[in-house]
Amino acid sequence: MIDVKPIIIDNYSFIAVSVQLPKTNLLAVASEKGYIMCGALDVALLNEKLKERKIIAARAVGVRTIEQLLDAPLESVTEAAEELGIQVGMKGKDALLKMR
């Protein structure tokens, strides 16, 4: 099942996507500039192979719901996200607010 819904954080709108797969869920919340995602996100790939795209993204691990993704500390962030002030350890929802 795929669930796509808008969410509001501090009066700003984002899109939350949840994909239920066998034995796992893929979770992401996106703005127009970037996104946060569950542990399935390969930040190293974005930083190395796709560096020229300057993708603004961050990853949180061990999350099973969109709510957990928003509250979890970020485990890794892309170089482009760091340029916006997004840092490892920051909560997902705080990173999204920097991506608006």
Secondary structure, 3 states (H helix, E strand, C coil): CEEEEEEEECCEEEEEEEEEECCEEEEEEECCCEEEECCCCCHHHHHHCCHHHCCEEEECCCCCCHHHHHHCECCEECHHHHHCCCCCCCEHHHHHHHCC
